[in-house]
Amino acid sequence: MTIAGHVDDSALMKSLGEQGFGIFPAPILVRAEVERHYGVNYIGTIDNVYQHYYAFTPDRLIKDSIYDEFIKHAQMT
C-alpha cells in the first residue's frame, strides 16, 4: 500500500473513499449507514482513537433535561 496524500477534510475523505481511492475513519455507531450511503466496506477498528466534542454555553441557557444530563456526564469525565 502506498500513501499518496493526507486529507483533513472529512467530506473529501468520504468522497475519495466512495470512489475507491483510499480509506477513511467513521464512527462505528453509524457503520451501517456509512456502508449503505457511500457503498464502502468496513475493514476494521483503530484502538485508542477518540472524538472530542465541546459545548460552549452559559449555564443559564441550559434548560432542557437532555442538556443537563450531557453536562453532568461531561463534567464527570
N, CA, C, O and CB atoms as a CASP TS submission, in Angstrom:
PFRMAT TS
TARGET T0000
AUTHOR 0000-0000-0000
METHOD Language model
MODEL 1
PARENT N/A
ATOM      1  N   MET     1       0.838  -1.169   0.000  1.00  0.00           N
ATOM      2  CA  MET     1       0.000   0.000   0.000  1.00  0.00           C
ATOM      3  C   MET     1       0.889   1.239   0.000  1.00  0.00           C
ATOM      4  O   MET     1       1.901   1.288   0.699  1.00  0.00           O
ATOM      5  CB  MET     1      -0.957  -0.006   1.210  1.00  0.00           C
ATOM      6  N   THR     2       0.508   2.221  -0.775  1.00  0.00           N
ATOM      7  CA  THR     2       1.238   3.477  -0.862  1.00  0.00           C
ATOM      8  C   THR     2       0.353   4.614  -0.396  1.00  0.00           C
ATOM      9  O   THR     2      -0.805   4.706  -0.801  1.00  0.00           O
ATOM     10  CB  THR     2       1.732   3.729  -2.294  1.00  0.00           C
ATOM     11  N   ILE     3       0.879   5.473   0.443  1.00  0.00           N
ATOM     12  CA  ILE     3       0.147   6.659   0.863  1.00  0.00           C
ATOM     13  C   ILE     3       0.486   7.774  -0.112  1.00  0.00           C
ATOM     14  O   ILE     3       1.630   8.219  -0.197  1.00  0.00           O
ATOM     15  CB  ILE     3       0.495   7.064   2.338  1.00  0.00           C
ATOM     16  N   ALA     4      -0.528   8.218  -0.847  1.00  0.00           N
ATOM     17  CA  ALA     4      -0.313   9.250  -1.864  1.00  0.00           C
ATOM     18  C   ALA     4      -0.691  10.633  -1.369  1.00  0.00           C
ATOM     19  O   ALA     4      -0.332  11.633  -1.991  1.00  0.00           O
ATOM     20  CB  ALA     4      -1.104   8.926  -3.110  1.00  0.00           C
ATOM     21  N   GLY     5      -1.407  10.704  -0.265  1.00  0.00           N
ATOM     22  CA  GLY     5      -1.807  12.007   0.240  1.00  0.00           C
ATOM     23  C   GLY     5      -2.430  11.907   1.612  1.00  0.00           C
ATOM     24  O   GLY     5      -2.757  10.820   2.089  1.00  0.00           O
ATOM     25  N   HIS     6      -2.584  13.035   2.227  1.00  0.00           N
ATOM     26  CA  HIS     6      -3.197  13.144   3.550  1.00  0.00           C
ATOM     27  C   HIS     6      -4.288  14.190   3.441  1.00  0.00           C
ATOM     28  O   HIS     6      -4.028  15.311   3.004  1.00  0.00           O
ATOM     29  CB  HIS     6      -2.143  13.522   4.665  1.00  0.00           C
ATOM     30  N   VAL     7      -5.501  13.844   3.829  1.00  0.00           N
ATOM     31  CA  VAL     7      -6.647  14.740   3.687  1.00  0.00           C
ATOM     32  C   VAL     7      -7.241  15.010   5.055  1.00  0.00           C
ATOM     33  O   VAL     7      -7.510  14.073   5.807  1.00  0.00           O
ATOM     34  CB  VAL     7      -7.713  14.141   2.736  1.00  0.00           C
ATOM     35  N   ASP     8      -7.450  16.269   5.388  1.00  0.00           N
ATOM     36  CA  ASP     8      -8.073  16.640   6.663  1.00  0.00           C
ATOM     37  C   ASP     8      -9.556  16.956   6.526  1.00  0.00           C
ATOM     38  O   ASP     8     -10.249  17.089   7.535  1.00  0.00           O
ATOM     39  CB  ASP     8      -7.360  17.832   7.256  1.00  0.00           C
ATOM     40  N   ASP     9     -10.051  17.078   5.322  1.00  0.00           N
ATOM     41  CA  ASP     9     -11.452  17.420   5.067  1.00  0.00           C
ATOM     42  C   ASP     9     -12.279  16.136   5.039  1.00  0.00           C
ATOM     43  O   ASP     9     -12.085  15.300   4.157  1.00  0.00           O
ATOM     44  CB  ASP     9     -11.605  18.209   3.724  1.00  0.00           C
ATOM     45  N   SER    10     -13.199  15.966   5.992  1.00  0.00           N
ATOM     46  CA  SER    10     -13.946  14.709   6.098  1.00  0.00           C
ATOM     47  C   SER    10     -14.817  14.453   4.868  1.00  0.00           C
ATOM     48  O   SER    10     -14.967  13.302   4.458  1.00  0.00           O
ATOM     49  CB  SER    10     -14.816  14.723   7.349  1.00  0.00           C
ATOM     50  N   ALA    11     -15.389  15.493   4.273  1.00  0.00           N
ATOM     51  CA  ALA    11     -16.214  15.298   3.072  1.00  0.00           C
ATOM     52  C   ALA    11     -15.355  14.793   1.914  1.00  0.00           C
ATOM     53  O   ALA    11     -15.776  13.913   1.163  1.00  0.00           O
ATOM     54  CB  ALA    11     -16.924  16.618   2.675  1.00  0.00           C
ATOM     55  N   LEU    12     -14.162  15.346   1.772  1.00  0.00           N
ATOM     56  CA  LEU    12     -13.259  14.893   0.710  1.00  0.00           C
ATOM     57  C   LEU    12     -12.796  13.462   0.963  1.00  0.00           C
ATOM     58  O   LEU    12     -12.697  12.668   0.028  1.00  0.00           O
ATOM     59  CB  LEU    12     -12.044  15.830   0.600  1.00  0.00           C
ATOM     60  N   MET    13     -12.509  13.126   2.235  1.00  0.00           N
ATOM     61  CA  MET    13     -12.121  11.753   2.575  1.00  0.00           C
ATOM     62  C   MET    13     -13.201  10.768   2.161  1.00  0.00           C
ATOM     63  O   MET    13     -12.915   9.740   1.548  1.00  0.00           O
ATOM     64  CB  MET    13     -11.843  11.626   4.079  1.00  0.00           C
ATOM     65  N   LYS    14     -14.452  11.090   2.503  1.00  0.00           N
ATOM     66  CA  LYS    14     -15.559  10.189   2.181  1.00  0.00           C
ATOM     67  C   LYS    14     -15.758  10.088   0.674  1.00  0.00           C
ATOM     68  O   LYS    14     -16.031   9.009   0.149  1.00  0.00           O
ATOM     69  CB  LYS    14     -16.853  10.666   2.853  1.00  0.00           C
ATOM     70  N   SER    15     -15.622  11.199  -0.008  1.00  0.00           N
ATOM     71  CA  SER    15     -15.774  11.194  -1.463  1.00  0.00           C
ATOM     72  C   SER    15     -14.700  10.330  -2.121  1.00  0.00           C
ATOM     73  O   SER    15     -14.996   9.541  -3.018  1.00  0.00           O
ATOM     74  CB  SER    15     -15.709  12.628  -2.013  1.00  0.00           C
ATOM     75  N   LEU    16     -13.464  10.479  -1.677  1.00  0.00           N
ATOM     76  CA  LEU    16     -12.377   9.664  -2.222  1.00  0.00           C
ATOM     77  C   LEU    16     -12.585   8.184  -1.900  1.00  0.00           C
ATOM     78  O   LEU    16     -12.366   7.323  -2.752  1.00  0.00           O
ATOM     79  CB  LEU    16     -11.024  10.139  -1.669  1.00  0.00           C
ATOM     80  N   GLY    17     -13.009   7.893  -0.670  1.00  0.00           N
ATOM     81  CA  GLY    17     -13.287   6.510  -0.285  1.00  0.00           C
ATOM     82  C   GLY    17     -14.418   5.913  -1.108  1.00  0.00           C
ATOM     83  O   GLY    17     -14.364   4.748  -1.503  1.00  0.00           O
ATOM     84  N   GLU    18     -15.433   6.712  -1.359  1.00  0.00           N
ATOM     85  CA  GLU    18     -16.571   6.265  -2.156  1.00  0.00           C
ATOM     86  C   GLU    18     -16.137   5.911  -3.582  1.00  0.00           C
ATOM     87  O   GLU    18     -16.686   4.996  -4.196  1.00  0.00           O
ATOM     88  CB  GLU    18     -17.660   7.349  -2.186  1.00  0.00           C
ATOM     89  N   GLN    19     -15.167   6.631  -4.091  1.00  0.00           N
ATOM     90  CA  GLN    19     -14.660   6.381  -5.444  1.00  0.00           C
ATOM     91  C   GLN    19     -13.605   5.270  -5.478  1.00  0.00           C
ATOM     92  O   GLN    19     -13.101   4.920  -6.546  1.00  0.00           O
ATOM     93  CB  GLN    19     -14.071   7.661  -6.019  1.00  0.00           C
ATOM     94  N   GLY    20     -13.275   4.715  -4.299  1.00  0.00           N
ATOM     95  CA  GLY    20     -12.297   3.635  -4.234  1.00  0.00           C
ATOM     96  C   GLY    20     -10.860   4.104  -4.119  1.00  0.00           C
ATOM     97  O   GLY    20      -9.929   3.336  -4.363  1.00  0.00           O
ATOM     98  N   PHE    21     -10.676   5.367  -3.746  1.00  0.00           N
ATOM     99  CA  PHE    21      -9.325   5.927  -3.641  1.00  0.00           C
ATOM    100  C   PHE    21      -8.895   6.080  -2.187  1.00  0.00           C
ATOM    101  O   PHE    21      -8.574   7.189  -1.760  1.00  0.00           O
ATOM    102  CB  PHE    21      -9.256   7.280  -4.347  1.00  0.00           C
ATOM    103  N   GLY    22      -8.880   5.032  -1.445  1.00  0.00           N
ATOM    104  CA  GLY    22      -8.367   5.109  -0.085  1.00  0.00           C
ATOM    105  C   GLY    22      -9.358   4.675   0.970  1.00  0.00           C
ATOM    106  O   GLY    22     -10.412   4.109   0.682  1.00  0.00           O
ATOM    107  N   ILE    23      -8.983   4.962   2.203  1.00  0.00           N
ATOM    108  CA  ILE    23      -9.797   4.603   3.358  1.00  0.00           C
ATOM    109  C   ILE    23     -10.083   5.867   4.157  1.00  0.00           C
ATOM    110  O   ILE    23      -9.382   6.870   4.023  1.00  0.00           O
ATOM    111  CB  ILE    23      -9.087   3.528   4.241  1.00  0.00           C
ATOM    112  N   PHE    24     -11.120   5.809   4.992  1.00  0.00           N
ATOM    113  CA  PHE    24     -11.442   6.943   5.853  1.00  0.00           C
ATOM    114  C   PHE    24     -12.060   6.442   7.149  1.00  0.00           C
ATOM    115  O   PHE    24     -12.699   5.390   7.163  1.00  0.00           O
ATOM    116  CB  PHE    24     -12.398   7.925   5.139  1.00  0.00           C
ATOM    117  N   PRO    25     -11.880   7.180   8.232  1.00  0.00           N
ATOM    118  CA  PRO    25     -12.474   6.790   9.511  1.00  0.00           C
ATOM    119  C   PRO    25     -13.929   7.237   9.581  1.00  0.00           C
ATOM    120  O   PRO    25     -14.319   8.244   8.989  1.00  0.00           O
ATOM    121  CB  PRO    25     -11.676   7.386  10.684  1.00  0.00           C
ATOM    122  N   ALA    26     -14.717   6.469  10.315  1.00  0.00           N
ATOM    123  CA  ALA    26     -16.109   6.820  10.585  1.00  0.00           C
ATOM    124  C   ALA    26     -16.497   6.193  11.919  1.00  0.00           C
ATOM    125  O   ALA    26     -15.993   5.126  12.269  1.00  0.00           O
ATOM    126  CB  ALA    26     -17.061   6.338   9.428  1.00  0.00           C
ATOM    127  N   PRO    27     -17.381   6.836  12.660  1.00  0.00           N
ATOM    128  CA  PRO    27     -17.818   6.258  13.942  1.00  0.00           C
ATOM    129  C   PRO    27     -18.487   4.897  13.737  1.00  0.00           C
ATOM    130  O   PRO    27     -19.280   4.722  12.812  1.00  0.00           O
ATOM    131  CB  PRO    27     -18.791   7.216  14.659  1.00  0.00           C
ATOM    132  N   ILE    28     -18.167   3.954  14.592  1.00  0.00           N
ATOM    133  CA  ILE    28     -18.714   2.603  14.491  1.00  0.00           C
ATOM    134  C   ILE    28     -20.230   2.604  14.667  1.00  0.00           C
ATOM    135  O   ILE    28     -20.912   1.717  14.154  1.00  0.00           O
ATOM    136  CB  ILE    28     -18.067   1.691  15.532  1.00  0.00           C
ATOM    137  N   LEU    29     -20.760   3.585  15.383  1.00  0.00           N
ATOM    138  CA  LEU    29     -22.206   3.650  15.620  1.00  0.00           C
ATOM    139  C   LEU    29     -23.000   3.908  14.342  1.00  0.00           C
ATOM    140  O   LEU    29     -24.189   3.594  14.284  1.00  0.00           O
ATOM    141  CB  LEU    29     -22.515   4.734  16.634  1.00  0.00           C
ATOM    142  N   VAL    30     -22.370   4.469  13.330  1.00  0.00           N
ATOM    143  CA  VAL    30     -23.057   4.741  12.063  1.00  0.00           C
ATOM    144  C   VAL    30     -22.502   3.876  10.934  1.00  0.00           C
ATOM    145  O   VAL    30     -22.617   4.226   9.760  1.00  0.00           O
ATOM    146  CB  VAL    30     -22.931   6.225  11.695  1.00  0.00           C
ATOM    147  N   ARG    31     -21.909   2.766  11.291  1.00  0.00           N
ATOM    148  CA  ARG    31     -21.274   1.878  10.308  1.00  0.00           C
ATOM    149  C   ARG    31     -22.226   1.487   9.184  1.00  0.00           C
ATOM    150  O   ARG    31     -21.891   1.650   8.010  1.00  0.00           O
ATOM    151  CB  ARG    31     -20.758   0.623  10.995  1.00  0.00           C
ATOM    152  N   ALA    32     -23.404   0.976   9.523  1.00  0.00           N
ATOM    153  CA  ALA    32     -24.350   0.508   8.502  1.00  0.00           C
ATOM    154  C   ALA    32     -24.761   1.651   7.577  1.00  0.00           C
ATOM    155  O   ALA    32     -24.850   1.467   6.363  1.00  0.00           O
ATOM    156  CB  ALA    32     -25.597  -0.111   9.164  1.00  0.00           C
ATOM    157  N   GLU    33     -25.010   2.818   8.141  1.00  0.00           N
ATOM    158  CA  GLU    33     -25.406   3.972   7.328  1.00  0.00           C
ATOM    159  C   GLU    33     -24.286   4.400   6.383  1.00  0.00           C
ATOM    160  O   GLU    33     -24.542   4.712   5.220  1.00  0.00           O
ATOM    161  CB  GLU    33     -25.804   5.144   8.229  1.00  0.00           C
ATOM    162  N   VAL    34     -23.046   4.417   6.876  1.00  0.00           N
ATOM    163  CA  VAL    34     -21.898   4.799   6.044  1.00  0.00           C
ATOM    164  C   VAL    34     -21.698   3.793   4.918  1.00  0.00           C
ATOM    165  O   VAL    34     -21.469   4.173   3.770  1.00  0.00           O
ATOM    166  CB  VAL    34     -20.617   4.904   6.897  1.00  0.00           C
ATOM    167  N   GLU    35     -21.784   2.506   5.252  1.00  0.00           N
ATOM    168  CA  GLU    35     -21.624   1.474   4.224  1.00  0.00           C
ATOM    169  C   GLU    35     -22.687   1.604   3.137  1.00  0.00           C
ATOM    170  O   GLU    35     -22.390   1.504   1.947  1.00  0.00           O
ATOM    171  CB  GLU    35     -21.689   0.078   4.854  1.00  0.00           C
ATOM    172  N   ARG    36     -23.916   1.824   3.559  1.00  0.00           N
ATOM    173  CA  ARG    36     -25.023   1.932   2.613  1.00  0.00           C
ATOM    174  C   ARG    36     -24.928   3.218   1.778  1.00  0.00           C
ATOM    175  O   ARG    36     -25.097   3.183   0.560  1.00  0.00           O
ATOM    176  CB  ARG    36     -26.361   1.890   3.363  1.00  0.00           C
ATOM    177  N   HIS    37     -24.661   4.327   2.425  1.00  0.00           N
ATOM    178  CA  HIS    37     -24.647   5.625   1.745  1.00  0.00           C
ATOM    179  C   HIS    37     -23.477   5.772   0.775  1.00  0.00           C
ATOM    180  O   HIS    37     -23.646   6.283  -0.333  1.00  0.00           O
ATOM    181  CB  HIS    37     -24.595   6.737   2.767  1.00  0.00           C
ATOM    182  N   TYR    38     -22.299   5.328   1.188  1.00  0.00           N
ATOM    183  CA  TYR    38     -21.097   5.522   0.372  1.00  0.00           C
ATOM    184  C   TYR    38     -20.699   4.296  -0.439  1.00  0.00           C
ATOM    185  O   TYR    38     -19.779   4.367  -1.255  1.00  0.00           O
ATOM    186  CB  TYR    38     -19.955   5.915   1.251  1.00  0.00           C
ATOM    187  N   GLY    39     -21.381   3.170  -0.224  1.00  0.00           N
ATOM    188  CA  GLY    39     -21.041   1.960  -0.962  1.00  0.00           C
ATOM    189  C   GLY    39     -19.653   1.445  -0.609  1.00  0.00           C
ATOM    190  O   GLY    39     -18.923   0.974  -1.480  1.00  0.00           O
ATOM    191  N   VAL    40     -19.289   1.534   0.661  1.00  0.00           N
ATOM    192  CA  VAL    40     -17.966   1.110   1.129  1.00  0.00           C
ATOM    193  C   VAL    40     -18.108  -0.077   2.068  1.00  0.00           C
ATOM    194  O   VAL    40     -19.217  -0.431   2.467  1.00  0.00           O
ATOM    195  CB  VAL    40     -17.231   2.274   1.837  1.00  0.00           C
ATOM    196  N   ASN    41     -16.995  -0.687   2.418  1.00  0.00           N
ATOM    197  CA  ASN    41     -16.975  -1.826   3.339  1.00  0.00           C
ATOM    198  C   ASN    41     -16.127  -1.512   4.547  1.00  0.00           C
ATOM    199  O   ASN    41     -15.076  -0.878   4.444  1.00  0.00           O
ATOM    200  CB  ASN    41     -16.453  -3.084   2.643  1.00  0.00           C
ATOM    201  N   TYR    42     -16.594  -1.962   5.684  1.00  0.00           N
ATOM    202  CA  TYR    42     -15.877  -1.851   6.950  1.00  0.00           C
ATOM    203  C   TYR    42     -14.640  -2.743   6.898  1.00  0.00           C
ATOM    204  O   TYR    42     -14.738  -3.912   6.525  1.00  0.00           O
ATOM    205  CB  TYR    42     -16.793  -2.239   8.149  1.00  0.00           C
ATOM    206  N   ILE    43     -13.462  -2.201   7.273  1.00  0.00           N
ATOM    207  CA  ILE    43     -12.251  -3.033   7.252  1.00  0.00           C
ATOM    208  C   ILE    43     -11.643  -3.238   8.631  1.00  0.00           C
ATOM    209  O   ILE    43     -10.739  -4.060   8.777  1.00  0.00           O
ATOM    210  CB  ILE    43     -11.220  -2.414   6.346  1.00  0.00           C
ATOM    211  N   GLY    44     -12.108  -2.521   9.643  1.00  0.00           N
ATOM    212  CA  GLY    44     -11.586  -2.742  10.980  1.00  0.00           C
ATOM    213  C   GLY    44     -11.684  -1.514  11.864  1.00  0.00           C
ATOM    214  O   GLY    44     -12.164  -0.459  11.450  1.00  0.00           O
ATOM    215  N   THR    45     -11.213  -1.680  13.097  1.00  0.00           N
ATOM    216  CA  THR    45     -11.236  -0.591  14.068  1.00  0.00           C
ATOM    217  C   THR    45      -9.810  -0.173  14.416  1.00  0.00           C
ATOM    218  O   THR    45      -8.854  -0.920  14.208  1.00  0.00           O
ATOM    219  CB  THR    45     -12.003  -1.009  15.341  1.00  0.00           C
ATOM    220  N   ILE    46      -9.699   1.012  14.938  1.00  0.00           N
ATOM    221  CA  ILE    46      -8.421   1.531  15.424  1.00  0.00           C
ATOM    222  C   ILE    46      -8.587   1.766  16.914  1.00  0.00           C
ATOM    223  O   ILE    46      -9.438   2.552  17.331  1.00  0.00           O
ATOM    224  CB  ILE    46      -7.990   2.856  14.669  1.00  0.00           C
ATOM    225  N   ASP    47      -7.781   1.092  17.717  1.00  0.00           N
ATOM    226  CA  ASP    47      -7.871   1.235  19.174  1.00  0.00           C
ATOM    227  C   ASP    47      -7.340   2.588  19.637  1.00  0.00           C
ATOM    228  O   ASP    47      -6.462   3.182  19.012  1.00  0.00           O
ATOM    229  CB  ASP    47      -7.099   0.110  19.866  1.00  0.00           C
ATOM    230  N   ASN    48      -7.889   3.049  20.732  1.00  0.00           N
ATOM    231  CA  ASN    48      -7.444   4.268  21.399  1.00  0.00           C
ATOM    232  C   ASN    48      -7.546   5.525  20.537  1.00  0.00           C
ATOM    233  O   ASN    48      -6.690   6.406  20.612  1.00  0.00           O
ATOM    234  CB  ASN    48      -6.035   4.096  21.847  1.00  0.00           C
ATOM    235  N   VAL    49      -8.587   5.603  19.724  1.00  0.00           N
ATOM    236  CA  VAL    49      -8.877   6.811  18.950  1.00  0.00           C
ATOM    237  C   VAL    49     -10.188   7.365  19.473  1.00  0.00           C
ATOM    238  O   VAL    49     -11.181   6.643  19.567  1.00  0.00           O
ATOM    239  CB  VAL    49      -8.950   6.518  17.398  1.00  0.00           C
ATOM    240  N   TYR    50     -10.194   8.635  19.809  1.00  0.00           N
ATOM    241  CA  TYR    50     -11.370   9.252  20.413  1.00  0.00           C
ATOM    242  C   TYR    50     -11.734  10.537  19.690  1.00  0.00           C
ATOM    243  O   TYR    50     -10.873  11.239  19.161  1.00  0.00           O
ATOM    244  CB  TYR    50     -11.128   9.531  21.897  1.00  0.00           C
ATOM    245  N   GLN    51     -13.030  10.828  19.679  1.00  0.00           N
ATOM    246  CA  GLN    51     -13.533  12.075  19.126  1.00  0.00           C
ATOM    247  C   GLN    51     -13.969  12.942  20.304  1.00  0.00           C
ATOM    248  O   GLN    51     -14.678  12.475  21.196  1.00  0.00           O
ATOM    249  CB  GLN    51     -14.720  11.827  18.112  1.00  0.00           C
ATOM    250  N   HIS    52     -13.554  14.179  20.306  1.00  0.00           N
ATOM    251  CA  HIS    52     -13.922  15.090  21.384  1.00  0.00           C
ATOM    252  C   HIS    52     -14.942  16.106  20.882  1.00  0.00           C
ATOM    253  O   HIS    52     -14.825  16.624  19.771  1.00  0.00           O
ATOM    254  CB  HIS    52     -12.675  15.807  21.944  1.00  0.00           C
ATOM    255  N   TYR    53     -15.933  16.380  21.705  1.00  0.00           N
ATOM    256  CA  TYR    53     -16.953  17.376  21.385  1.00  0.00           C
ATOM    257  C   TYR    53     -16.948  18.431  22.481  1.00  0.00           C
ATOM    258  O   TYR    53     -16.753  18.118  23.655  1.00  0.00           O
ATOM    259  CB  TYR    53     -18.369  16.721  21.240  1.00  0.00           C
ATOM    260  N   TYR    54     -17.159  19.652  22.099  1.00  0.00           N
ATOM    261  CA  TYR    54     -17.165  20.756  23.049  1.00  0.00           C
ATOM    262  C   TYR    54     -18.464  21.532  22.921  1.00  0.00           C
ATOM    263  O   TYR    54     -18.928  21.805  21.814  1.00  0.00           O
ATOM    264  CB  TYR    54     -15.952  21.683  22.826  1.00  0.00           C
ATOM    265  N   ALA    55     -19.046  21.884  24.056  1.00  0.00           N
ATOM    266  CA  ALA    55     -20.261  22.699  24.080  1.00  0.00           C
ATOM    267  C   ALA    55     -19.963  23.945  24.907  1.00  0.00           C
ATOM    268  O   ALA    55     -19.619  23.852  26.085  1.00  0.00           O
ATOM    269  CB  ALA    55     -21.487  21.898  24.671  1.00  0.00           C
ATOM    270  N   PHE    56     -20.095  25.076  24.297  1.00  0.00           N
ATOM    271  CA  PHE    56     -19.861  26.341  24.974  1.00  0.00           C
ATOM    272  C   PHE    56     -21.190  27.065  25.103  1.00  0.00           C
ATOM    273  O   PHE    56     -21.767  27.509  24.110  1.00  0.00           O
ATOM    274  CB  PHE    56     -18.817  27.210  24.211  1.00  0.00           C
ATOM    275  N   THR    57     -21.664  27.179  26.319  1.00  0.00           N
ATOM    276  CA  THR    57     -22.931  27.860  26.562  1.00  0.00           C
ATOM    277  C   THR    57     -22.982  28.341  28.005  1.00  0.00           C
ATOM    278  O   THR    57     -22.485  27.661  28.902  1.00  0.00           O
ATOM    279  CB  THR    57     -24.127  26.931  26.254  1.00  0.00           C
ATOM    280  N   PRO    58     -23.572  29.494  28.232  1.00  0.00           N
ATOM    281  CA  PRO    58     -23.752  29.951  29.616  1.00  0.00           C
ATOM    282  C   PRO    58     -24.706  29.012  30.351  1.00  0.00           C
ATOM    283  O   PRO    58     -25.683  28.544  29.765  1.00  0.00           O
ATOM    284  CB  PRO    58     -24.291  31.410  29.651  1.00  0.00           C
ATOM    285  N   ASP    59     -24.438  28.733  31.613  1.00  0.00           N
ATOM    286  CA  ASP    59     -25.281  27.834  32.401  1.00  0.00           C
ATOM    287  C   ASP    59     -26.741  28.251  32.377  1.00  0.00           C
ATOM    288  O   ASP    59     -27.627  27.397  32.383  1.00  0.00           O
ATOM    289  CB  ASP    59     -24.792  27.780  33.830  1.00  0.00           C
ATOM    290  N   ARG    60     -27.000  29.525  32.352  1.00  0.00           N
ATOM    291  CA  ARG    60     -28.390  29.993  32.421  1.00  0.00           C
ATOM    292  C   ARG    60     -29.209  29.610  31.186  1.00  0.00           C
ATOM    293  O   ARG    60     -30.438  29.632  31.245  1.00  0.00           O
ATOM    294  CB  ARG    60     -28.415  31.498  32.595  1.00  0.00           C
ATOM    295  N   LEU    61     -28.569  29.263  30.082  1.00  0.00           N
ATOM    296  CA  LEU    61     -29.293  28.896  28.873  1.00  0.00           C
ATOM    297  C   LEU    61     -29.627  27.409  28.804  1.00  0.00           C
ATOM    298  O   LEU    61     -30.383  26.987  27.928  1.00  0.00           O
ATOM    299  CB  LEU    61     -28.490  29.286  27.668  1.00  0.00           C
ATOM    300  N   ILE    62     -29.074  26.611  29.716  1.00  0.00           N
ATOM    301  CA  ILE    62     -29.329  25.168  29.700  1.00  0.00           C
ATOM    302  C   ILE    62     -30.590  24.899  30.508  1.00  0.00           C
ATOM    303  O   ILE    62     -30.562  24.889  31.739  1.00  0.00           O
ATOM    304  CB  ILE    62     -28.111  24.362  30.275  1.00  0.00           C
ATOM    305  N   LYS    63     -31.701  24.682  29.800  1.00  0.00           N
ATOM    306  CA  LYS    63     -32.984  24.476  30.467  1.00  0.00           C
ATOM    307  C   LYS    63     -33.590  23.103  30.146  1.00  0.00           C
ATOM    308  O   LYS    63     -34.529  22.679  30.819  1.00  0.00           O
ATOM    309  CB  LYS    63     -33.957  25.576  30.066  1.00  0.00           C
ATOM    310  N   ASP    64     -33.081  22.419  29.153  1.00  0.00           N
ATOM    311  CA  ASP    64     -33.603  21.122  28.749  1.00  0.00           C
ATOM    312  C   ASP    64     -32.906  20.021  29.543  1.00  0.00           C
ATOM    313  O   ASP    64     -31.702  20.099  29.785  1.00  0.00           O
ATOM    314  CB  ASP    64     -33.417  20.902  27.229  1.00  0.00           C
ATOM    315  N   SER    65     -33.654  19.001  29.947  1.00  0.00           N
ATOM    316  CA  SER    65     -33.082  17.935  30.778  1.00  0.00           C
ATOM    317  C   SER    65     -32.008  17.139  30.038  1.00  0.00           C
ATOM    318  O   SER    65     -31.065  16.656  30.664  1.00  0.00           O
ATOM    319  CB  SER    65     -34.184  16.993  31.248  1.00  0.00           C
ATOM    320  N   ILE    66     -32.132  16.994  28.718  1.00  0.00           N
ATOM    321  CA  ILE    66     -31.109  16.250  27.977  1.00  0.00           C
ATOM    322  C   ILE    66     -29.772  16.981  28.022  1.00  0.00           C
ATOM    323  O   ILE    66     -28.721  16.346  28.107  1.00  0.00           O
ATOM    324  CB  ILE    66     -31.547  16.036  26.515  1.00  0.00           C
ATOM    325  N   TYR    67     -29.806  18.300  27.967  1.00  0.00           N
ATOM    326  CA  TYR    67     -28.577  19.078  28.082  1.00  0.00           C
ATOM    327  C   TYR    67     -28.004  18.979  29.487  1.00  0.00           C
ATOM    328  O   TYR    67     -26.787  18.917  29.664  1.00  0.00           O
ATOM    329  CB  TYR    67     -28.833  20.542  27.719  1.00  0.00           C
ATOM    330  N   ASP    68     -28.881  18.963  30.488  1.00  0.00           N
ATOM    331  CA  ASP    68     -28.425  18.802  31.869  1.00  0.00           C
ATOM    332  C   ASP    68     -27.668  17.488  32.031  1.00  0.00           C
ATOM    333  O   ASP    68     -26.605  17.460  32.653  1.00  0.00           O
ATOM    334  CB  ASP    68     -29.617  18.854  32.842  1.00  0.00           C
ATOM    335  N   GLU    69     -28.209  16.392  31.475  1.00  0.00           N
ATOM    336  CA  GLU    69     -27.560  15.093  31.567  1.00  0.00           C
ATOM    337  C   GLU    69     -26.231  15.086  30.810  1.00  0.00           C
ATOM    338  O   GLU    69     -25.242  14.526  31.284  1.00  0.00           O
ATOM    339  CB  GLU    69     -28.484  14.002  31.024  1.00  0.00           C
ATOM    340  N   PHE    70     -26.216  15.697  29.660  1.00  0.00           N
ATOM    341  CA  PHE    70     -24.987  15.787  28.867  1.00  0.00           C
ATOM    342  C   PHE    70     -23.904  16.521  29.651  1.00  0.00           C
ATOM    343  O   PHE    70     -22.767  16.054  29.715  1.00  0.00           O
ATOM    344  CB  PHE    70     -25.255  16.503  27.525  1.00  0.00           C
ATOM    345  N   ILE    71     -24.236  17.647  30.239  1.00  0.00           N
ATOM    346  CA  ILE    71     -23.282  18.438  31.005  1.00  0.00           C
ATOM    347  C   ILE    71     -22.799  17.678  32.236  1.00  0.00           C
ATOM    348  O   ILE    71     -21.608  17.693  32.545  1.00  0.00           O
ATOM    349  CB  ILE    71     -23.909  19.767  31.419  1.00  0.00           C
ATOM    350  N   LYS    72     -23.719  17.012  32.943  1.00  0.00           N
ATOM    351  CA  LYS    72     -23.320  16.239  34.127  1.00  0.00           C
ATOM    352  C   LYS    72     -22.341  15.124  33.748  1.00  0.00           C
ATOM    353  O   LYS    72     -21.331  14.917  34.421  1.00  0.00           O
ATOM    354  CB  LYS    72     -24.562  15.640  34.822  1.00  0.00           C
ATOM    355  N   HIS    73     -22.650  14.419  32.675  1.00  0.00           N
ATOM    356  CA  HIS    73     -21.773  13.332  32.236  1.00  0.00           C
ATOM    357  C   HIS    73     -20.417  13.879  31.801  1.00  0.00           C
ATOM    358  O   HIS    73     -19.379  13.299  32.121  1.00  0.00           O
ATOM    359  CB  HIS    73     -22.423  12.544  31.083  1.00  0.00           C
ATOM    360  N   ALA    74     -20.423  14.977  31.084  1.00  0.00           N
ATOM    361  CA  ALA    74     -19.162  15.572  30.603  1.00  0.00           C
ATOM    362  C   ALA    74     -18.313  16.032  31.779  1.00  0.00           C
ATOM    363  O   ALA    74     -17.089  15.917  31.727  1.00  0.00           O
ATOM    364  CB  ALA    74     -19.442  16.763  29.651  1.00  0.00           C
ATOM    365  N   GLN    75     -18.920  16.541  32.818  1.00  0.00           N
ATOM    366  CA  GLN    75     -18.163  17.022  33.974  1.00  0.00           C
ATOM    367  C   GLN    75     -17.581  15.876  34.788  1.00  0.00           C
ATOM    368  O   GLN    75     -16.597  16.065  35.503  1.00  0.00           O
ATOM    369  CB  GLN    75     -19.048  17.881  34.858  1.00  0.00           C
ATOM    370  N   MET    76     -18.173  14.695  34.690  1.00  0.00           N
ATOM    371  CA  MET    76     -17.664  13.539  35.426  1.00  0.00           C
ATOM    372  C   MET    76     -16.424  12.940  34.771  1.00  0.00           C
ATOM    373  O   MET    76     -15.626  12.288  35.446  1.00  0.00           O
ATOM    374  CB  MET    76     -18.743  12.480  35.540  1.00  0.00           C
ATOM    375  N   THR    77     -16.249  13.149  33.468  1.00  0.00           N
ATOM    376  CA  THR    77     -15.111  12.542  32.769  1.00  0.00           C
ATOM    377  C   THR    77     -13.939  13.465  32.689  1.00  0.00           C
ATOM    378  O   THR    77     -12.903  13.101  32.131  1.00  0.00           O
ATOM    379  CB  THR    77     -15.502  12.122  31.390  1.00  0.00           C
TER
END
